[in-house]
């Protein structure tokens, strides 16, 4: 069935009647709009909210009822920035998300999406993101959505198409501008993704091959995305010394193309750059005052997480990971790469190997170094930080992820306070396997905001924080029947204990689920009941309906 007014198509399986919740009673409802909490009874039928009644109203007999007494009832949380498209096929139960109250993940961020694919081996050579546990049975966004729907998802996904994926499909890992014909081919692939239901287009201009693109290429693709009605989300080209220039590039591309702009995980990396987020927020405010539709998101942590290759100079990644590994096998080229990494560290003192911690990597020489910093590895091997980084890369197929401690708590709070900031995780881990040493944001982003920044520090009110997790991200996507509690809206709902909700995942002990979320419904079906996953999978890929449909 079509989601009324949302421009998205949500195909659901016929659920067994016994699985459907008919009412939620006894709770305080925070409806997602920023309004005050109010006691109410919520009626649900056919996966949608059919009534929001005064507290104590009579519930029709025969309904399955959740008693939310003493708890908050809110719309399910919408995560605008996830990389779960690389993990959802293998982990459709989404356990880490259910315990946070998340009901929709927006994927395809930072320029990376698992489609389109013109040559799977080329994609394998071009990126460290290729998840080996996936079937890779698809070649485009439609096929990928079908594959996920075939597995059955506990929660919803909304897909973006990534610029780096487009580039790999057309140019491979080449460090050059596209020809006119190649640019047109990328635009055609982008239009096809939109026709198949993608909700956005993303860039990751700090990552190869996205970083090889000049401003004209990006602007042309952003204009195409705008023509297709897609959101433009971007990991801007620099988040350190040139943060403001990179933000200006994003704003200009959106202005020229008429696009809606979402600046991903706004932050300033490195001590020398702390405080720059205030000027960045002023730039966003100025753009909005000029009539541009711009906003940002943030995760509530002072460490980022990325690939180790992102610390390398751009030219080292021409040809993708295969090109890098070939350079590291050539003694002269290897020394050239090492010297460039050392020079880059001098230019950016915030790029301290002591702050870069190994999160995950495939089997190899340094697999016992998960949780150690590059500085610790360097001391163990008797080398400097640059050489340690290259050794880890070469012994692990350049498929190494890291946690990078480089942000300021004051900056995180400043961005979080801004009224056009959504809460988003930048995570991707959907089930707690205990493998590796990942960033805690996959496990605790939303409860951390509600516990640490709302209840404990009073940075935001509870109703405002919930707005940042529900109606605000929904509005960025044009989802006008999600992210709110009102009659007609899809019954994606969360029941949480505001006094108990908290993140438990830490940098030292990340594999801990959050607490305080009691119930989660997706389209009226309970996927978490009494803080225990039910095993139901009513979620689906939400497809934007094109204007021609």
C-alpha positions in Angstrom: 0.0 0.0 0.0 1.1 3.5 -0.6 2.1 5.6 2.5 -0.5 8.4 2.4 1.1 11.7 1.5 4.6 10.4 2.1 5.6 9.7 -1.4 7.0 6.4 -0.2 5.7 2.9 -1.0 5.7 0.4 1.8 4.8 -3.2 0.9 4.0 -5.3 4.0 3.4 -9.0 4.4 0.0 -10.0 5.6 0.6 -10.3 9.3 -1.0 -12.9 11.5 -3.8 -11.1 13.4 -2.4 -12.3 16.8 0.7 -10.2 16.2 -1.0 -6.9 15.9 -1.2 -4.4 18.8 -4.6 -2.7 19.0 -4.0 -0.1 21.6 -1.3 1.5 23.9 -2.8 2.8 27.1 -1.5 4.5 30.3 1.5 6.3 28.9 2.5 10.0 28.4 2.5 10.7 24.7 5.2 12.8 23.2 4.0 13.1 19.7 7.2 14.1 17.9 6.2 17.7 17.0 7.8 19.3 20.0 4.5 19.5 21.9 4.3 18.9 25.6 3.8 15.3 26.8 0.1 14.4 27.5 -1.6 11.3 28.8 -3.4 9.5 26.0 -4.6 6.2 24.6 -3.4 5.3 21.1 -5.6 3.1 18.9 -4.0 1.1 16.1 -5.5 -0.8 13.2 -4.1 -2.1 9.9 -0.6 -0.8 10.8 -1.7 2.8 11.4 -2.8 5.0 14.2 -6.6 5.3 14.1 -7.1 7.4 17.2 -5.3 9.4 19.9 -7.9 9.5 22.8 -7.9 11.2 26.2 -6.4 9.1 28.9 -8.8 6.6 30.4 -10.9 6.4 27.3 -12.6 3.1 26.8 -10.7 0.7 24.6 -12.8 -1.5 22.2 -13.0 -5.1 23.5 -10.8 -7.8 22.0 -7.8 -5.7 21.2 -4.2 -6.6 22.1 -3.2 -3.9 24.5 0.2 -2.6 25.7 0.1 -0.9 29.1 2.6 1.9 29.0 1.9 3.1 32.5 4.6 5.4 33.8 6.4 5.5 30.5 6.7 7.7 27.5 5.1 6.8 24.2 6.7 8.4 21.1 7.1 7.9 17.4 9.8 5.3 16.5 13.2 6.9 16.0 14.4 7.7 12.4 18.2 7.5 12.0 19.1 9.7 9.0 22.7 8.5 8.9 23.4 4.7 8.9 25.6 2.3 7.0 23.3 -0.7 7.7 22.9 -1.3 4.0 26.2 -3.2 4.3 24.9 -5.3 7.2 21.1 -5.6 7.0 21.0 -8.7 4.7 23.0 -10.7 7.2 21.5 -9.1 10.3 17.8 -8.4 9.5 16.7 -8.7 13.1 18.4 -5.4 13.9 18.8 -6.2 17.6 21.0 -3.2 18.4 18.4 -0.8 16.9 15.4 -2.3 18.6 17.0 -1.6 22.0 17.4 2.0 21.0 13.9 2.5 19.8 14.9 2.9 16.1 12.3 1.9 13.6 13.8 3.4 10.3 17.4 3.6 9.1 18.4 5.8 6.2 21.4 4.2 4.4 23.7 4.9 1.5 25.6 7.6 3.4 29.0 9.2 2.9 28.9 8.3 -0.8 28.7 4.6 -0.3 25.9 2.4 -1.3 25.9 -1.3 -2.3 24.6 -0.4 -5.7 24.8 0.3 -8.6 27.2 -2.5 -9.5 28.6 -2.9 -13.1 31.5 -5.1 -12.1 31.5 -6.8 -8.7 35.3 -7.5 -8.8 35.9 -3.8 -9.6 33.8 -2.9 -6.6 35.8 -5.4 -4.5 39.0 -3.8 -5.6 37.7 -0.3 -5.1 36.4 -0.4 -1.6 37.0 -1.9 1.8 33.2 -1.7 2.5 32.4 -4.9 0.6 30.7 -7.0 3.3 31.6 -10.7 2.6 28.6 -12.0 4.4 26.2 -10.5 1.9 25.0 -12.4 -1.2 25.7 -9.6 -3.6 22.9 -11.0 -5.8 21.8 -7.6 -7.0 23.1 -5.0 -9.4 20.9 -2.0 -8.8 18.8 -0.4 -6.1 15.6 -2.2 -7.0 17.4 -5.6 -6.8 18.9 -4.6 -3.5 15.5 -3.6 -2.0 14.0 -6.9 -3.3 16.8 -8.9 -1.7 16.3 -7.2 1.7 12.5 -7.5 1.5 13.0 -11.2 0.7 15.0 -11.7 3.8 12.5 -9.9 6.0 13.5 -6.9 8.1 12.6 -6.1 11.7 12.7 -2.4 11.0 12.5 -0.2 7.9 15.3 1.0 5.6 15.2 4.0 3.3 18.0 3.9 0.6 20.2 6.6 -0.7 22.5 6.1 -3.7 26.2 7.0 -3.1 28.4 9.1 -5.3 31.4 6.8 -4.8 29.3 3.9 -5.9 28.3 5.8 -9.1 32.0 6.7 -9.7 33.2 3.1 -9.2 30.5 1.9 -11.6 31.6 4.3 -14.3 35.2 5.3 -13.7 36.5 2.6 -11.4 39.1 3.9 -9.0 40.5 6.5 -11.5 41.7 9.8 -10.1 40.5 12.1 -12.8 37.5 14.1 -13.9 34.8 12.2 -15.9 34.3 12.9 -19.6 31.0 14.4 -20.6 29.8 11.0 -21.6 30.9 9.5 -18.3 29.2 12.2 -16.3 26.0 11.6 -18.2 26.3 7.9 -17.4 26.6 8.6 -13.7 23.5 10.9 -14.0 21.6 8.1 -15.7 22.5 5.7 -13.0 21.4 8.2 -10.4 18.0 8.7 -12.2 17.5 5.0 -12.3 18.1 4.7 -8.6 15.6 7.4 -8.0 13.0 5.7 -10.3 13.6 2.5 -8.2 12.7 4.3 -5.0 15.9 5.8 -3.6 15.2 8.7 -1.2 18.5 10.5 -1.5 21.9 11.0 -3.0 25.0 11.2 -0.9 28.6 12.2 -1.2 31.7 11.3 0.8 34.2 13.8 -0.4 36.8 12.8 2.1 36.9 9.2 0.8 38.4 7.8 -2.4 37.0 7.7 -5.1 34.6 10.5 -4.1 37.4 12.8 -3.1 38.7 12.6 -6.7 35.6 14.6 -7.8 35.9 18.3 -8.4 33.2 20.8 -7.5 31.7 20.8 -11.1 31.1 17.0 -11.1 29.5 17.1 -7.6 27.3 20.1 -8.6 26.1 18.4 -11.7 25.1 15.3 -9.8 23.5 17.3 -7.0 21.4 19.1 -9.6 20.3 15.7 -11.1 19.3 14.6 -7.6 17.3 17.7 -7.0 15.5 17.1 -10.3 14.5 13.7 -9.0 13.3 15.1 -5.7 16.1 13.5 -3.7 17.7 14.7 -0.5 21.4 15.6 -0.9 23.4 14.4 2.1 27.1 14.9 2.3 30.1 14.0 4.3 31.9 17.2 3.4 35.4 17.4 1.9 37.1 18.4 5.1 36.2 18.4 8.8 39.3 19.9 10.2 41.3 23.0 9.1 39.2 23.6 6.0 35.8 22.8 7.6 34.2 26.1 6.6 35.5 26.0 3.0 34.1 22.5 2.7 30.8 23.5 4.1 30.6 26.4 1.6 31.2 24.0 -1.2 28.2 21.9 -0.1 26.0 24.9 0.3 26.9 26.3 -3.1 26.2 22.9 -4.8 22.8 22.8 -3.1 22.1 26.4 -4.1 23.1 25.9 -7.7 21.1 22.7 -8.1 18.1 23.6 -6.0 18.7 20.7 -3.7 17.7 20.0 -0.1 20.9 19.7 1.8 21.7 17.5 4.8 25.2 18.0 6.3 26.2 14.7 7.8 27.6 14.4 11.3 28.7 18.1 11.6 31.9 18.3 13.6 35.4 19.8 13.9 38.3 17.3 14.1 41.5 18.1 16.0 42.2 20.5 18.9 43.3 23.3 16.6 39.8 23.3 15.0 37.6 23.0 18.1 35.1 25.7 18.2 34.7 26.1 14.4 31.3 24.4 14.6 29.9 27.7 15.8 30.9 29.4 12.6 29.6 26.4 10.6 26.2 26.6 12.3 26.1 30.3 11.5 26.7 29.5 7.8 23.8 27.1 7.9 21.6 29.7 9.5 22.5 32.2 6.9 21.8 29.7 4.1 18.4 29.0 5.6 17.7 32.8 5.9 18.4 33.0 2.1 15.7 30.4 1.5 17.9 27.2 1.2 16.6 24.0 2.7 19.6 23.0 4.7 20.1 21.1 8.0 22.6 18.9 9.7 22.8 15.9 12.0 25.2 14.8 14.8 26.1 11.7 16.9 26.6 12.3 20.6 30.3 11.2 20.9 33.7 12.9 20.8 35.2 10.2 18.6 34.5 9.4 15.0 34.9 6.1 13.2 36.1 5.6 9.7 38.5 3.5 7.6 42.2 3.7 8.2 42.6 4.6 4.5 40.8 7.9 5.1 44.0 9.0 6.9 46.0 8.7 3.7 46.6 11.4 1.1 44.1 11.3 -1.7 46.6 10.1 -4.4 47.5 7.0 -2.6 44.0 5.6 -3.2 43.9 5.9 -7.0 42.9 2.5 -8.1 41.1 1.8 -4.8 42.4 -0.6 -2.2 44.0 -2.7 -4.9 46.0 0.3 -6.1 47.1 1.1 -2.5 48.2 -2.4 -1.8 50.3 -2.5 -5.0 52.0 0.7 -3.9 52.8 -0.7 -0.5 54.5 -3.7 -2.2 56.9 -1.4 -4.1 59.7 -0.2 -1.8 60.1 3.2 -3.4 56.3 3.8 -3.6 55.9 2.6 -0.1 58.4 5.1 1.2 56.7 7.8 -0.8 53.4 7.0 0.8 54.9 6.9 4.3 56.6 10.3 3.8 53.2 11.7 2.6 51.5 10.4 5.7 54.2 11.9 8.0 53.9 15.3 6.2 50.1 15.2 6.6 50.5 14.5 10.3 52.7 17.6 10.6 50.2 19.7 8.7 47.3 18.5 10.9 48.6 18.0 14.5 45.2 16.6 15.4 46.0 13.6 13.3 47.7 12.0 16.3 48.4 8.2 16.1 47.7 8.0 19.8 44.1 8.9 19.1 43.5 6.4 16.3 42.3 3.0 17.7 41.9 -0.1 15.6 38.2 -1.1 15.6 38.0 -4.1 13.1 40.1 -5.8 10.5 40.1 -9.2 8.7 42.5 -12.0 9.9 46.2 -11.3 9.6 49.3 -10.2 11.5 47.7 -7.5 13.6 44.3 -9.1 14.4 45.3 -9.1 18.1 45.5 -5.3 18.0 41.8 -4.5 18.0 41.4 -1.9 20.7 45.0 -0.7 20.5 46.0 2.7 19.1 48.5 3.2 16.2 50.9 4.7 18.7 50.8 1.5 20.8 51.3 -0.7 17.7 54.2 1.6 16.7 55.9 1.2 20.0 55.5 -2.5 19.9 57.0 -2.7 16.5 59.7 -0.1 17.1 58.5 2.2 14.2 56.7 5.5 13.9 52.9 6.0 13.5 53.0 6.3 9.7 54.8 3.0 9.3 52.5 1.3 11.8 49.5 2.4 9.8 51.0 1.1 6.6 51.8 -2.3 8.2 48.3 -2.7 9.5 46.9 -1.8 6.1 49.1 -4.1 4.0 48.6 -7.1 6.3 44.8 -6.8 6.3 43.8 -6.1 2.7 43.5 -2.3 3.5 40.1 -3.2 5.1 40.7 -1.6 8.5 38.3 0.5 10.4 39.3 2.8 13.3 37.9 4.9 16.1 39.4 8.4 16.0 39.3 10.5 19.2 39.5 14.1 18.0 36.4 16.1 18.8 35.4 18.5 21.6 32.4 17.8 24.0 31.6 21.5 23.8 31.3 21.3 20.0 29.1 18.2 20.3 26.7 20.1 22.6 26.7 23.2 20.4 25.6 21.2 17.4 23.1 19.2 19.4 21.5 22.4 20.7 20.9 23.7 17.2 17.2 23.5 16.2 17.8 22.0 12.8 20.1 19.2 14.0 18.8 15.7 13.8 20.2 12.9 16.0 21.9 10.2 13.8 24.3 7.4 14.6 26.6 6.8 11.6 26.6 3.2 12.8 26.1 -0.1 11.0 26.3 -2.9 13.5 22.8 -4.5 13.8 23.5 -7.5 16.1 25.9 -7.9 19.0 28.4 -10.5 17.8 31.3 -9.4 20.1 33.7 -9.4 17.1 36.1 -6.5 16.9 36.2 -3.3 18.9 33.7 -1.0 17.2 32.5 2.5 18.0 29.7 2.5 20.6 27.4 4.6 18.4 25.9 1.5 16.8 24.6 0.5 20.2 23.8 3.6 22.1 23.3 6.8 20.1 19.6 7.5 20.8 19.5 6.4 24.5 22.7 8.3 25.1 21.0 11.6 24.0 17.9 10.8 26.1 19.9 9.8 29.1 23.1 11.8 29.2 22.1 15.0 27.3 18.4 15.2 28.3 17.9 13.7 31.8 21.4 14.2 33.2 22.7 17.4 31.6 19.5 19.0 30.5 21.0 20.1 27.2 17.6 19.5 25.5 14.2 18.9 26.9 12.8 15.4 26.4 10.1 16.6 23.9 12.7 18.5 21.9 15.2 15.6 21.8 12.4 13.3 20.6 11.5 15.9 17.8 15.2 15.6 16.7 14.8 11.8 16.4 11.3 11.7 14.8 9.4 14.5 13.0 12.6 16.4 12.0 14.4 13.6 10.2 11.0 12.5 8.8 10.6 16.0 7.3 14.0 15.8 5.7 12.8 12.8 3.7 9.3 14.0 3.0 7.8 11.3 5.3 4.7 13.1 6.5 3.1 10.1 8.0 6.0 8.9 10.1 7.8 10.5 13.0 4.5 11.7 14.5 1.8 10.3 16.7 -1.5 11.3 15.1 -4.4 9.5 13.4 -3.4 8.3 10.0 0.3 8.0 10.7 2.0 4.7 10.4 2.2 2.9 13.8 6.0 2.9 14.2 6.1 3.6 17.9 8.4 3.3 20.9 7.6 3.0 24.6 10.5 4.0 26.9 11.3 4.7 30.5 12.7 8.2 30.7 14.3 7.6 34.1 16.0 4.4 33.1 16.9 4.9 29.5 20.7 4.9 29.0 23.5 3.7 26.7 25.8 1.0 28.1 28.2 0.7 25.2 31.6 2.3 25.8 34.9 2.7 23.8 36.5 0.1 26.1 33.5 -2.3 26.2 31.4 -1.6 23.2 29.3 -4.7 22.9 26.6 -3.7 25.3 22.9 -3.1 24.4 21.1 0.0 25.6 18.5 -0.2 28.3 15.2 1.6 29.0 13.3 0.9 25.8 10.4 -1.4 26.8 8.4 -1.8 23.6 8.9 -1.1 19.9 6.2 -1.4 17.2 6.8 -1.3 13.4 3.6 -0.8 11.5 1.6 -1.9 14.5 3.5 -5.2 15.1 5.6 -5.6 18.3 9.3 -6.2 17.4 10.4 -5.5 21.0 8.0 -6.5 23.8 9.0 -6.0 27.5 12.5 -5.3 26.3 12.8 -8.6 24.5 12.9 -9.0 20.7 9.9 -10.9 19.4 11.4 -12.2 16.2 8.8 -10.5 14.0 10.0 -8.8 10.9 7.3 -6.4 9.6 9.8 -3.9 8.3 10.4 -3.1 4.7 12.5 -1.0 2.3 10.6 2.3 2.0 10.6 3.3 -1.7 10.0 6.9 -2.8 7.4 7.0 -5.5 8.7 8.9 -8.6 6.6 11.6 -10.1 6.0 9.5 -13.2 4.7 6.5 -11.2 
